[in-house]
Every structure is written in structure tokens, then in C-alpha cells.
Amino acid sequence: MNATAPTSAHEIQFSLLRLTNWPNIPQLPPEDMVDMARICALLSWRATAGVIIARILELPKERVLDILLLLHAQGCLNLQAQPGGQPTAQAPAANDSRPAELTESPHDSFITKIWQRLAAKN
């Protein structure tokens, strides 16, 4: 856990988040397990701004925020606040349904293609 605790949900949304350890997922209610696991998988793979997690995983923003607050309360997140409270990454354009790092390009690696399939909502 980092040295400074967030003072608001806004701070969690606009901080760079990284998973430091996994929560005990089997002890969660069944309806929380899948979303918690998806968010944890993303944050363990790449540090991500809280504000774009909902868009990447196609989950409701309120649900993602509740899970991020729970993860932080359990000491599972490392927060790196940005100067001036600015987001660490900009959200993709409104007409694009996927973030820029997940769109196809001629330089897509094997790992990127696997991540696209894992992150895709079934």
C-alpha cells in the first residue's frame, strides 16, 4: 500500500493504479468474483488510470469505482497520483469502442492479440 491514502473517489479515478497483491477472490460474493478478477488481471498486467478501466473492460463506471475502493481498502492497490490531478492516459474518442492500445495494427504482437481476446466481453 502506498504512503498516502486517497481522500476521494476522484483521486482513485485519476491516479495511475497498479495491483500490488490479489485479494482473496473466493471469499467474495459470487456476483463480485468475475468483475473483481477482470479488474485485478488488468491492473496486474499494466498500470492503468482508474478513469479508463470501465471503458477497457466494458463495465459500469460505478461498479468499477466500488471495486477499486474495495481493493484500495484491502491494501491491494498502489496509487501514483499525477500532478494537478490530471488523468495518466486520455480516454479514447467517443466514436471508438476500444482503447487505442487494443486496436489492431500491422505491428500487433502475439501477446497483444491474446490480451484482446481476454479483455473482450463474451
N, CA, C and O atoms as a GROMACS GRO file, in nm:
protein
  488
    1MET      N    1   0.084  -0.118   0.000
    1MET     CA    2   0.000   0.000   0.000
    1MET      C    3   0.088   0.124   0.000
    1MET      O    4   0.194   0.125   0.064
    2ASN      N    5   0.046   0.226  -0.070
    2ASN     CA    6   0.130   0.344  -0.078
    2ASN      C    7   0.116   0.428   0.048
    2ASN      O    8   0.031   0.402   0.133
    3ALA      N    9   0.201   0.528   0.059
    3ALA     CA   10   0.208   0.606   0.182
    3ALA      C   11   0.089   0.698   0.200
    3ALA      O   12   0.050   0.724   0.314
    4THR      N   13   0.030   0.747   0.093
    4THR     CA   14  -0.082   0.839   0.108
    4THR      C   15  -0.211   0.773   0.064
    4THR      O   16  -0.219   0.718  -0.046
    5ALA      N   17  -0.311   0.779   0.149
    5ALA     CA   18  -0.441   0.722   0.117
    5ALA      C   19  -0.521   0.825   0.037
    5ALA      O   20  -0.509   0.945   0.062
    6PRO      N   21  -0.601   0.780  -0.058
    6PRO     CA   22  -0.679   0.876  -0.134
    6PRO      C   23  -0.785   0.941  -0.046
    6PRO      O   24  -0.837   0.878   0.046
    7THR      N   25  -0.816   1.065  -0.074
    7THR     CA   26  -0.917   1.135   0.004
    7THR      C   27  -1.053   1.129  -0.063
    7THR      O   28  -1.153   1.163   0.000
    8SER      N   29  -1.059   1.086  -0.188
    8SER     CA   30  -1.188   1.082  -0.257
    8SER      C   31  -1.185   0.980  -0.370
    8SER      O   32  -1.079   0.931  -0.411
    9ALA      N   33  -1.304   0.948  -0.417
    9ALA     CA   34  -1.316   0.860  -0.533
    9ALA      C   35  -1.252   0.925  -0.655
    9ALA      O   36  -1.197   0.856  -0.741
   10HIS      N   37  -1.258   1.059  -0.661
   10HIS     CA   38  -1.196   1.132  -0.772
   10HIS      C   39  -1.046   1.104  -0.778
   10HIS      O   40  -0.991   1.086  -0.887
   11GLU      N   41  -0.982   1.100  -0.663
   11GLU     CA   42  -0.838   1.074  -0.660
   11GLU      C   43  -0.806   0.934  -0.711
   11GLU      O   44  -0.707   0.915  -0.781
   12ILE      N   45  -0.888   0.835  -0.677
   12ILE     CA   46  -0.865   0.699  -0.727
   12ILE      C   47  -0.887   0.695  -0.878
   12ILE      O   48  -0.810   0.629  -0.949
   13GLN      N   49  -0.988   0.763  -0.927
   13GLN     CA   50  -1.016   0.760  -1.070
   13GLN      C   51  -0.903   0.822  -1.152
   13GLN      O   52  -0.876   0.775  -1.263
   14PHE      N   53  -0.838   0.925  -1.100
   14PHE     CA   54  -0.737   0.996  -1.178
   14PHE      C   55  -0.595   0.968  -1.130
   14PHE      O   56  -0.506   1.051  -1.148
   15SER      N   57  -0.575   0.853  -1.070
   15SER     CA   58  -0.442   0.808  -1.032
   15SER      C   59  -0.403   0.691  -1.120
   15SER      O   60  -0.489   0.621  -1.174
   16LEU      N   61  -0.274   0.672  -1.134
   16LEU     CA   62  -0.224   0.555  -1.204
   16LEU      C   63  -0.228   0.440  -1.104
   16LEU      O   64  -0.165   0.448  -0.998
   17LEU      N   65  -0.300   0.334  -1.135
   17LEU     CA   66  -0.322   0.223  -1.042
   17LEU      C   67  -0.247   0.099  -1.087
   17LEU      O   68  -0.242   0.068  -1.206
   18ARG      N   69  -0.188   0.030  -0.991
   18ARG     CA   70  -0.123  -0.099  -1.016
   18ARG      C   71  -0.160  -0.192  -0.902
   18ARG      O   72  -0.162  -0.152  -0.786
   19LEU      N   73  -0.190  -0.316  -0.937
   19LEU     CA   74  -0.222  -0.416  -0.836
   19LEU      C   75  -0.094  -0.460  -0.767
   19LEU      O   76   0.001  -0.501  -0.834
   20THR      N   77  -0.090  -0.452  -0.634
   20THR     CA   78   0.028  -0.496  -0.560
   20THR      C   79   0.013  -0.639  -0.511
   20THR      O   80   0.112  -0.712  -0.500
   21ASN      N   81  -0.110  -0.680  -0.481
   21ASN     CA   82  -0.137  -0.819  -0.446
   21ASN      C   83  -0.284  -0.848  -0.473
   21ASN      O   84  -0.368  -0.758  -0.472
   22TRP      N   85  -0.313  -0.975  -0.498
   22TRP     CA   86  -0.450  -1.015  -0.530
   22TRP      C   87  -0.533  -1.028  -0.403
   22TRP      O   88  -0.484  -1.076  -0.301
   23PRO      N   89  -0.659  -0.984  -0.408
   23PRO     CA   90  -0.748  -1.006  -0.294
   23PRO      C   91  -0.789  -1.153  -0.288
   23PRO      O   92  -0.764  -1.228  -0.382
   24ASN      N   93  -0.851  -1.193  -0.179
   24ASN     CA   94  -0.898  -1.330  -0.166
   24ASN      C   95  -1.033  -1.341  -0.238
   24ASN      O   96  -1.139  -1.326  -0.177
   25ILE      N   97  -1.026  -1.367  -0.367
   25ILE     CA   98  -1.145  -1.366  -0.452
   25ILE      C   99  -1.248  -1.472  -0.412
   25ILE      O  100  -1.368  -1.443  -0.415
   26PRO      N  101  -1.209  -1.595  -0.374
   26PRO     CA  102  -1.311  -1.694  -0.336
   26PRO      C  103  -1.398  -1.653  -0.217
   26PRO      O  104  -1.507  -1.708  -0.199
   27GLN      N  105  -1.355  -1.559  -0.137
   27GLN     CA  106  -1.435  -1.514  -0.024
   27GLN      C  107  -1.536  -1.406  -0.062
   27GLN      O  108  -1.616  -1.364   0.022
   28LEU      N  109  -1.533  -1.361  -0.186
   28LEU     CA  110  -1.628  -1.258  -0.232
   28LEU      C  111  -1.761  -1.322  -0.268
   28LEU      O  112  -1.767  -1.441  -0.298
   29PRO      N  113  -1.868  -1.244  -0.266
   29PRO     CA  114  -1.996  -1.296  -0.316
   29PRO      C  115  -1.980  -1.334  -0.463
   29PRO      O  116  -1.905  -1.270  -0.536
   30PRO      N  117  -2.050  -1.438  -0.508
   30PRO     CA  118  -2.034  -1.485  -0.646
   30PRO      C  119  -2.055  -1.376  -0.752
   30PRO      O  120  -1.989  -1.379  -0.856
   31GLU      N  121  -2.144  -1.282  -0.727
   31GLU     CA  122  -2.169  -1.178  -0.828
   31GLU      C  123  -2.053  -1.080  -0.841
   31GLU      O  124  -2.046  -1.007  -0.940
   32ASP      N  125  -1.961  -1.077  -0.744
   32ASP     CA  126  -1.846  -0.986  -0.749
   32ASP      C  127  -1.720  -1.052  -0.806
   32ASP      O  128  -1.628  -0.982  -0.848
   33MET      N  129  -1.715  -1.183  -0.808
   33MET     CA  130  -1.592  -1.255  -0.843
   33MET      C  131  -1.540  -1.223  -0.983
   33MET      O  132  -1.422  -1.192  -1.000
   34VAL      N  133  -1.626  -1.229  -1.081
   34VAL     CA  134  -1.582  -1.213  -1.220
   34VAL      C  135  -1.530  -1.072  -1.246
   34VAL      O  136  -1.421  -1.056  -1.302
   35ASP      N  137  -1.606  -0.971  -1.206
   35ASP     CA  138  -1.563  -0.834  -1.229
   35ASP      C  139  -1.435  -0.802  -1.153
   35ASP      O  140  -1.346  -0.736  -1.206
   36MET      N  141  -1.426  -0.848  -1.028
   36MET     CA  142  -1.305  -0.826  -0.948
   36MET      C  143  -1.184  -0.891  -1.016
   36MET      O  144  -1.078  -0.830  -1.024
   37ALA      N  145  -1.201  -1.014  -1.063
   37ALA     CA  146  -1.090  -1.084  -1.128
   37ALA      C  147  -1.046  -1.012  -1.256
   37ALA      O  148  -0.927  -1.003  -1.284
   38ARG      N  149  -1.141  -0.962  -1.335
   38ARG     CA  150  -1.107  -0.892  -1.459
   38ARG      C  151  -1.030  -0.763  -1.430
   38ARG      O  152  -0.932  -0.732  -1.497
   39ILE      N  153  -1.076  -0.688  -1.330
   39ILE     CA  154  -1.008  -0.563  -1.294
   39ILE      C  155  -0.869  -0.593  -1.240
   39ILE      O  156  -0.772  -0.525  -1.276
   40CYS      N  157  -0.858  -0.693  -1.154
   40CYS     CA  158  -0.727  -0.729  -1.099
   40CYS      C  159  -0.631  -0.777  -1.208
   40CYS      O  160  -0.513  -0.744  -1.205
   41ALA      N  161  -0.682  -0.854  -1.303
   41ALA     CA  162  -0.597  -0.901  -1.413
   41ALA      C  163  -0.543  -0.784  -1.494
   41ALA      O  164  -0.425  -0.782  -1.529
   42LEU      N  165  -0.628  -0.688  -1.524
   42LEU     CA  166  -0.584  -0.569  -1.598
   42LEU      C  167  -0.478  -0.493  -1.520
   42LEU      O  168  -0.374  -0.457  -1.576
   43LEU      N  169  -0.503  -0.469  -1.392
   43LEU     CA  170  -0.410  -0.388  -1.312
   43LEU      C  171  -0.281  -0.462  -1.280
   43LEU      O  172  -0.180  -0.398  -1.251
   44SER      N  173  -0.282  -0.594  -1.283
   44SER     CA  174  -0.157  -0.667  -1.261
   44SER      C  175  -0.074  -0.672  -1.389
   44SER      O  176   0.048  -0.688  -1.384
   45TRP      N  177  -0.141  -0.658  -1.504
   45TRP     CA  178  -0.073  -0.662  -1.632
   45TRP      C  179  -0.013  -0.527  -1.668
   45TRP      O  180   0.098  -0.519  -1.721
   46ARG      N  181  -0.089  -0.419  -1.638
   46ARG     CA  182  -0.043  -0.286  -1.676
   46ARG      C  183  -0.103  -0.183  -1.581
   46ARG      O  184  -0.222  -0.188  -1.549
   47ALA      N  185  -0.020  -0.090  -1.536
   47ALA     CA  186  -0.072   0.021  -1.456
   47ALA      C  187  -0.167   0.101  -1.543
   47ALA      O  188  -0.136   0.133  -1.658
   48THR      N  189  -0.282   0.134  -1.488
   48THR     CA  190  -0.388   0.197  -1.566
   48THR      C  191  -0.455   0.306  -1.484
   48THR      O  192  -0.469   0.294  -1.363
   49ALA      N  193  -0.495   0.412  -1.550
   49ALA     CA  194  -0.571   0.518  -1.484
   49ALA      C  195  -0.709   0.464  -1.450
   49ALA      O  196  -0.774   0.400  -1.533
   50GLY      N  197  -0.754   0.491  -1.329
   50GLY     CA  198  -0.882   0.439  -1.285
   50GLY      C  199  -0.998   0.479  -1.375
   50GLY      O  200  -1.094   0.404  -1.391
   51VAL      N  201  -0.989   0.597  -1.434
   51VAL     CA  202  -1.099   0.650  -1.514
   51VAL      C  203  -1.122   0.571  -1.644
   51VAL      O  204  -1.232   0.576  -1.698
   52ILE      N  205  -1.023   0.499  -1.694
   52ILE     CA  206  -1.043   0.427  -1.820
   52ILE      C  207  -1.065   0.277  -1.803
   52ILE      O  208  -1.088   0.207  -1.902
   53ILE      N  209  -1.058   0.227  -1.680
   53ILE     CA  210  -1.078   0.083  -1.658
   53ILE      C  211  -1.217   0.040  -1.703
   53ILE      O  212  -1.231  -0.064  -1.768
   54ALA      N  213  -1.318   0.117  -1.670
   54ALA     CA  214  -1.456   0.082  -1.708
   54ALA      C  215  -1.469   0.072  -1.860
   54ALA      O  216  -1.538  -0.016  -1.911
   55ARG      N  217  -1.404   0.161  -1.929
   55ARG     CA  218  -1.413   0.161  -2.076
   55ARG      C  219  -1.339   0.041  -2.136
   55ARG      O  220  -1.388  -0.022  -2.229
   56ILE      N  221  -1.222   0.011  -2.083
   56ILE     CA  222  -1.144  -0.102  -2.135
   56ILE      C  223  -1.219  -0.233  -2.114
   56ILE      O  224  -1.227  -0.316  -2.205
   57LEU      N  225  -1.274  -0.252  -1.994
   57LEU     CA  226  -1.340  -0.378  -1.960
   57LEU      C  227  -1.490  -0.378  -1.989
   57LEU      O  228  -1.558  -0.478  -1.968
   58GLU      N  229  -1.542  -0.265  -2.039
   58GLU     CA  230  -1.684  -0.251  -2.070
   58GLU      C  231  -1.772  -0.287  -1.950
   58GLU      O  232  -1.864  -0.368  -1.960
   59LEU      N  233  -1.740  -0.223  -1.837
   59LEU     CA  234  -1.817  -0.239  -1.713
   59LEU      C  235  -1.875  -0.104  -1.674
   59LEU      O  236  -1.823  -0.001  -1.715
   60PRO      N  237  -1.983  -0.103  -1.594
   60PRO     CA  238  -2.037   0.024  -1.546
   60PRO      C  239  -1.935   0.099  -1.459
   60PRO      O  240  -1.867   0.038  -1.376
   61LYS      N  241  -1.925   0.229  -1.478
   61LYS     CA  242  -1.828   0.311  -1.405
   61LYS      C  243  -1.845   0.300  -1.255
   61LYS      O  244  -1.747   0.292  -1.181
   62GLU      N  245  -1.970   0.300  -1.208
   62GLU     CA  246  -1.996   0.292  -1.064
   62GLU      C  247  -1.947   0.159  -1.007
   62GLU      O  248  -1.893   0.155  -0.897
   63ARG      N  249  -1.966   0.053  -1.082
   63ARG     CA  250  -1.922  -0.082  -1.039
   63ARG      C  251  -1.770  -0.084  -1.027
   63ARG      O  252  -1.716  -0.134  -0.928
   64VAL      N  253  -1.702  -0.032  -1.127
   64VAL     CA  254  -1.556  -0.028  -1.125
   64VAL      C  255  -1.506   0.055  -1.008
   64VAL      O  256  -1.413   0.014  -0.939
   65LEU      N  257  -1.567   0.170  -0.985
   65LEU     CA  258  -1.525   0.255  -0.874
   65LEU      C  259  -1.544   0.184  -0.740
   65LEU      O  260  -1.457   0.192  -0.653
   66ASP      N  261  -1.657   0.115  -0.723
   66ASP     CA  262  -1.680   0.040  -0.598
   66ASP      C  263  -1.572  -0.066  -0.578
   66ASP      O  264  -1.522  -0.083  -0.466
   67ILE      N  265  -1.535  -0.136  -0.684
   67ILE     CA  266  -1.433  -0.240  -0.674
   67ILE      C  267  -1.296  -0.178  -0.646
   67ILE      O  268  -1.220  -0.232  -0.565
   68LEU      N  269  -1.264  -0.067  -0.710
   68LEU     CA  270  -1.136  -0.001  -0.685
   68LEU      C  271  -1.126   0.048  -0.541
   68LEU      O  272  -1.021   0.036  -0.478
   69LEU      N  273  -1.235   0.102  -0.488
   69LEU     CA  274  -1.235   0.146  -0.348
   69LEU      C  275  -1.216   0.027  -0.254
   69LEU      O  276  -1.144   0.037  -0.155
   70LEU      N  277  -1.280  -0.085  -0.286
   70LEU     CA  278  -1.264  -0.206  -0.205
   70LEU      C  279  -1.120  -0.257  -0.212
   70LEU      O  280  -1.062  -0.292  -0.110
   71LEU      N  281  -1.063  -0.261  -0.332
   71LEU     CA  282  -0.924  -0.305  -0.347
   71LEU      C  283  -0.828  -0.214  -0.270
   71LEU      O  284  -0.734  -0.262  -0.207
   72HIS      N  285  -0.853  -0.084  -0.275
   72HIS     CA  286  -0.767   0.008  -0.202
   72HIS      C  287  -0.781  -0.012  -0.051
   72HIS      O  288  -0.681  -0.011   0.021
   73ALA      N  289  -0.904  -0.032  -0.004
   73ALA     CA  290  -0.927  -0.054   0.139
   73ALA      C  291  -0.858  -0.182   0.187
   73ALA      O  292  -0.817  -0.190   0.303
   74GLN      N  293  -0.845  -0.280   0.099
   74GLN     CA  294  -0.778  -0.406   0.135
   74GLN      C  295  -0.626  -0.398   0.116
   74GLN      O  296  -0.556  -0.495   0.145
   75GLY      N  297  -0.576  -0.284   0.070
   75GLY     CA  298  -0.432  -0.267   0.051
   75GLY      C  299  -0.377  -0.336  -0.071
   75GLY      O  300  -0.259  -0.372  -0.074
   76CYS      N  301  -0.459  -0.357  -0.171
   76CYS     CA  302  -0.417  -0.429  -0.292
   76CYS      C  303  -0.372  -0.338  -0.405
   76CYS      O  304  -0.324  -0.387  -0.508
   77LEU      N  305  -0.387  -0.207  -0.390
   77LEU     CA  306  -0.353  -0.113  -0.497
   77LEU      C  307  -0.238  -0.022  -0.460
   77LEU      O  308  -0.225   0.020  -0.345
   78ASN      N  309  -0.155   0.009  -0.558
   78ASN     CA  310  -0.054   0.112  -0.546
   78ASN      C  311  -0.103   0.229  -0.631
   78ASN      O  312  -0.125   0.214  -0.751
   79LEU      N  313  -0.119   0.346  -0.568
   79LEU     CA  314  -0.167   0.465  -0.638
   79LEU      C  315  -0.052   0.560  -0.664
   79LEU      O  316   0.029   0.586  -0.575
   80GLN      N  317  -0.044   0.609  -0.785
   80GLN     CA  318   0.055   0.710  -0.820
   80GLN      C  319  -0.020   0.830  -0.875
   80GLN      O  320  -0.055   0.833  -0.993
   81ALA      N  321  -0.047   0.927  -0.789
   81ALA     CA  322  -0.123   1.046  -0.831
   81ALA      C  323  -0.043   1.126  -0.931
   81ALA      O  324   0.080   1.136  -0.921
   82GLN      N  325  -0.112   1.184  -1.026
   82GLN     CA  326  -0.049   1.267  -1.127
   82GLN      C  327  -0.052   1.413  -1.082
   82GLN      O  328  -0.146   1.454  -1.014
   83PRO      N  329   0.049   1.492  -1.118
   83PRO     CA  330   0.049   1.633  -1.082
   83PRO      C  331  -0.075   1.703  -1.134
   83PRO      O  332  -0.113   1.685  -1.250
   84GLY      N  333  -0.139   1.781  -1.050
   84GLY     CA  334  -0.258   1.856  -1.090
   84GLY      C  335  -0.382   1.771  -1.104
   84GLY      O  336  -0.484   1.820  -1.152
   85GLY      N  337  -0.376   1.644  -1.064
   85GLY     CA  338  -0.492   1.558  -1.072
   85GLY      C  339  -0.532   1.521  -1.214
   85GLY      O  340  -0.647   1.483  -1.238
   86GLN      N  341  -0.440   1.533  -1.308
   86GLN     CA  342  -0.472   1.502  -1.446
   86GLN      C  343  -0.469   1.351  -1.467
   86GLN      O  344  -0.390   1.282  -1.403
   87PRO      N  345  -0.554   1.299  -1.555
   87PRO     CA  346  -0.551   1.157  -1.584
   87PRO      C  347  -0.419   1.118  -1.648
   87PRO      O  348  -0.356   1.199  -1.716
   88THR      N  349  -0.375   0.993  -1.625
   88THR     CA  350  -0.249   0.947  -1.679
   88THR      C  351  -0.260   0.909  -1.826
   88THR      O  352  -0.161   0.912  -1.899
   89ALA      N  353  -0.378   0.874  -1.869
   89ALA     CA  354  -0.400   0.841  -2.009
   89ALA      C  355  -0.534   0.899  -2.050
   89ALA      O  356  -0.629   0.900  -1.970
   90GLN      N  357  -0.542   0.945  -2.171
   90GLN     CA  358  -0.667   1.002  -2.215
   90GLN      C  359  -0.759   0.892  -2.264
   90GLN      O  360  -0.715   0.794  -2.324
   91ALA      N  361  -0.887   0.909  -2.238
   91ALA     CA  362  -0.986   0.814  -2.286
   91ALA      C  363  -0.992   0.822  -2.438
   91ALA      O  364  -0.970   0.929  -2.495
   92PRO      N  365  -1.021   0.711  -2.504
   92PRO     CA  366  -1.031   0.714  -2.650
   92PRO      C  367  -1.148   0.801  -2.695
   92PRO      O  368  -1.235   0.836  -2.616
   93ALA      N  369  -1.146   0.834  -2.822
   93ALA     CA  370  -1.254   0.915  -2.878
   93ALA      C  371  -1.388   0.845  -2.859
   93ALA      O  372  -1.394   0.722  -2.855
   94ALA      N  373  -1.494   0.924  -2.846
   94ALA     CA  374  -1.626   0.869  -2.817
   94ALA      C  375  -1.675   0.774  -2.926
   94ALA      O  376  -1.752   0.682  -2.897
   95ASN      N  377  -1.632   0.793  -3.050
   95ASN     CA  378  -1.677   0.707  -3.158
   95ASN      C  379  -1.598   0.576  -3.166
   95ASN      O  380  -1.635   0.488  -3.244
   96ASP      N  381  -1.493   0.562  -3.091
   96ASP     CA  382  -1.412   0.440  -3.089
   96ASP      C  383  -1.453   0.357  -2.970
   96ASP      O  384  -1.448   0.405  -2.856
   97SER      N  385  -1.494   0.233  -2.992
   97SER     CA  386  -1.542   0.149  -2.883
   97SER      C  387  -1.429   0.081  -2.807
   97SER      O  388  -1.453   0.024  -2.701
   98ARG      N  389  -1.306   0.086  -2.859
   98ARG     CA  390  -1.194   0.022  -2.790
   98ARG      C  391  -1.081   0.122  -2.771
   98ARG      O  392  -1.065   0.213  -2.852
   99PRO      N  393  -1.003   0.106  -2.662
   99PRO     CA  394  -0.889   0.196  -2.640
   99PRO      C  395  -0.784   0.180  -2.749
   99PRO      O  396  -0.778   0.077  -2.816
  100ALA      N  397  -0.704   0.283  -2.766
  100ALA     CA  398  -0.603   0.283  -2.871
  100ALA      C  399  -0.508   0.165  -2.860
  100ALA      O  400  -0.467   0.109  -2.963
  101GLU      N  401  -0.470   0.124  -2.737
  101GLU     CA  402  -0.373   0.015  -2.724
  101GLU      C  403  -0.432  -0.120  -2.761
  101GLU      O  404  -0.357  -0.217  -2.778
  102LEU      N  405  -0.565  -0.129  -2.774
  102LEU     CA  406  -0.626  -0.257  -2.810
  102LEU      C  407  -0.674  -0.262  -2.955
  102LEU      O  408  -0.728  -0.363  -2.997
  103THR      N  409  -0.655  -0.156  -3.030
  103THR     CA  410  -0.698  -0.157  -3.170
  103THR      C  411  -0.593  -0.229  -3.254
  103THR      O  412  -0.475  -0.230  -3.221
  104GLU      N  413  -0.639  -0.287  -3.362
  104GLU     CA  414  -0.548  -0.365  -3.445
  104GLU      C  415  -0.455  -0.275  -3.525
  104GLU      O  416  -0.494  -0.167  -3.569
  105SER      N  417  -0.334  -0.322  -3.544
  105SER     CA  418  -0.237  -0.254  -3.628
  105SER      C  419  -0.147  -0.361  -3.689
  105SER      O  420  -0.147  -0.475  -3.642
  106PRO      N  421  -0.072  -0.328  -3.790
  106PRO     CA  422   0.015  -0.428  -3.851
  106PRO      C  423   0.125  -0.476  -3.757
  106PRO      O  424   0.189  -0.577  -3.783
  107HIS      N  425   0.147  -0.403  -3.647
  107HIS     CA  426   0.254  -0.439  -3.555
  107HIS      C  427   0.204  -0.511  -3.430
  107HIS      O  428   0.276  -0.519  -3.331
  108ASP      N  429   0.080  -0.564  -3.433
  108ASP     CA  430   0.027  -0.635  -3.317
  108ASP      C  431   0.110  -0.759  -3.289
  108ASP      O  432   0.141  -0.837  -3.378
  109SER      N  433   0.145  -0.775  -3.163
  109SER     CA  434   0.221  -0.893  -3.124
  109SER      C  435   0.126  -1.005  -3.084
  109SER      O  436   0.006  -0.983  -3.069
  110PHE      N  437   0.180  -1.121  -3.066
  110PHE     CA  438   0.102  -1.236  -3.022
  110PHE      C  439   0.038  -1.209  -2.886
  110PHE      O  440  -0.078  -1.241  -2.865
  111ILE      N  441   0.113  -1.149  -2.795
  111ILE     CA  442   0.062  -1.117  -2.662
  111ILE      C  443  -0.053  -1.017  -2.671
  111ILE      O  444  -0.152  -1.031  -2.600
  112THR      N  445  -0.042  -0.918  -2.758
  112THR     CA  446  -0.149  -0.820  -2.775
  112THR      C  447  -0.276  -0.887  -2.823
  112THR      O  448  -0.385  -0.855  -2.775
  113LYS      N  449  -0.264  -0.980  -2.916
  113LYS     CA  450  -0.382  -1.050  -2.967
  113LYS      C  451  -0.445  -1.136  -2.859
  113LYS      O  452  -0.568  -1.144  -2.850
  114ILE      N  453  -0.364  -1.200  -2.776
  114ILE     CA  454  -0.418  -1.278  -2.664
  114ILE      C  455  -0.490  -1.186  -2.567
  114ILE      O  456  -0.600  -1.216  -2.522
  115TRP      N  457  -0.428  -1.072  -2.535
  115TRP     CA  458  -0.491  -0.977  -2.442
  115TRP      C  459  -0.625  -0.928  -2.496
  115TRP      O  460  -0.720  -0.913  -2.420
  116GLN      N  461  -0.632  -0.904  -2.626
  116GLN     CA  462  -0.758  -0.858  -2.686
  116GLN      C  463  -0.868  -0.961  -2.665
  116GLN      O  464  -0.982  -0.926  -2.635
  117ARG      N  465  -0.834  -1.087  -2.679
  117ARG     CA  466  -0.935  -1.192  -2.659
  117ARG      C  467  -0.975  -1.203  -2.512
  117ARG      O  468  -1.093  -1.223  -2.482
  118LEU      N  469  -0.879  -1.190  -2.421
  118LEU     CA  470  -0.910  -1.198  -2.278
  118LEU      C  471  -0.991  -1.079  -2.232
  118LEU      O  472  -1.080  -1.093  -2.147
  119ALA      N  473  -0.961  -0.962  -2.286
  119ALA     CA  474  -1.030  -0.841  -2.242
  119ALA      C  475  -1.166  -0.825  -2.308
  119ALA      O  476  -1.250  -0.748  -2.261
  120ALA      N  477  -1.189  -0.899  -2.417
  120ALA     CA  478  -1.317  -0.888  -2.487
  120ALA      C  479  -1.428  -0.946  -2.401
  120ALA      O  480  -1.412  -1.050  -2.336
  121LYS      N  481  -1.539  -0.878  -2.401
  121LYS     CA  482  -1.654  -0.925  -2.324
  121LYS      C  483  -1.723  -1.036  -2.403
  121LYS      O  484  -1.756  -1.019  -2.520
  122ASN      N  485  -1.743  -1.149  -2.338
  122ASN     CA  486  -1.807  -1.262  -2.406
  122ASN      C  487  -1.955  -1.254  -2.397
  122ASN      O  488  -2.025  -1.342  -2.448
   0.00000   0.00000   0.00000
